[in-house]
């Protein structure tokens, strides 16, 4: 029974890692669609979001079956419940990438981001891709140091988020209100995306370091 | 054993309902703090958010203990896992109320919302309070019709959200970019708050109507 359990647990972890790949690809493409006013790519991101949603529902169903059939306790139980929470965060990250793509589609063929703001949003996209890739590694490897280091990426994202506001509020800013509204929302989407990635990593850290059931096995995958 | 289980399940439901009360009070006060530029009230909302967070952590701990000790299956298992998800949504609603209060504090003693926008944000606050109150009733009563009717409140919130953007993008809009940025964020906070309330109600609906284990007892509280 324990082997079946750990096989199924490994499969959950693999699904979570796959979700990080999809969320990374979604935000990478959404950023490109945004900066290149690429409507087709935006459509791809929007329609592909269903794949992340489906993985999330599937993971939830398998987790419930796992809990019902295997009746795990202690750390094993926490791992399953934590996987459910992580899958919610990853599903939400997919939604946020879809929001970015939807804004690109809404303004097409015009661009959303004025020339002088492109560098900031390019960086936000890069930090987003980096932080979700690290979240995937943390899920797969239970690397607590990497998880802790993700705070630096999150700080970088928060800093970029602040820079967007400083830009919008500077005297040099001369664009219509519509542009300010769009950039405010975009910046918030990227910032929330990073928050969710950090929350995924924190869940793993808590499993590894904060559990009172260390003797039951520390690892996510058993 | 079953009685202990259902007592503990009832206690989880009571905690969820209490969380809706706190989230309702938080958003009600945050809206007042926002519209009256009431710094003291804003501080209260910000510091009280910890109470919702604590209830969420406490609910999570009790749910894990319940799963480990009582090993529920079928609907009972789904109820506990759903309670965990609902508590995450309610905790997040508290965060969104805190965000509104923080913006009120940030701009104090100035107001955030210009006179001609007050009516819209007052309505957003009212819809927010109404929808979370209904979410609380749905959790306590498993009233599927009430849950379905919450879509109308959510539509109303979405409509108000659109009206904020229309106002910001109209020719009559003459305020500095800072005000547009603030109102964009505020509007998004209220809209997300309503989304989370609807998601709580949908979780209850799924438990009641979508479960394949109807014969195990439909109710949330057993």
HADDOCK unambig.tbl for C-alpha pairs under 7 A between the chains (distance, minus, plus):
assign (segid A and resid 68 and name CA) (segid B and resid 73 and name CA) 5.00 0.50 0.50
assign (segid A and resid 71 and name CA) (segid B and resid 71 and name CA) 5.95 0.50 0.50
assign (segid A and resid 72 and name CA) (segid B and resid 68 and name CA) 7.00 0.50 0.50
assign (segid A and resid 73 and name CA) (segid B and resid 68 and name CA) 4.98 0.50 0.50
assign (segid A and resid 168 and name CA) (segid B and resid 177 and name CA) 6.87 0.50 0.50
assign (segid A and resid 169 and name CA) (segid B and resid 177 and name CA) 6.40 0.50 0.50
assign (segid A and resid 169 and name CA) (segid B and resid 178 and name CA) 5.91 0.50 0.50
assign (segid A and resid 177 and name CA) (segid B and resid 168 and name CA) 6.87 0.50 0.50
assign (segid A and resid 177 and name CA) (segid B and resid 169 and name CA) 6.40 0.50 0.50
assign (segid A and resid 177 and name CA) (segid B and resid 177 and name CA) 6.44 0.50 0.50
assign (segid A and resid 177 and name CA) (segid B and resid 180 and name CA) 6.91 0.50 0.50
assign (segid A and resid 178 and name CA) (segid B and resid 169 and name CA) 5.91 0.50 0.50
assign (segid A and resid 180 and name CA) (segid B and resid 177 and name CA) 6.90 0.50 0.50
assign (segid A and resid 180 and name CA) (segid B and resid 181 and name CA) 6.64 0.50 0.50
assign (segid A and resid 181 and name CA) (segid B and resid 180 and name CA) 6.64 0.50 0.50
assign (segid A and resid 181 and name CA) (segid B and resid 181 and name CA) 6.06 0.50 0.50
assign (segid A and resid 181 and name CA) (segid B and resid 184 and name CA) 6.15 0.50 0.50
assign (segid A and resid 184 and name CA) (segid B and resid 181 and name CA) 6.16 0.50 0.50
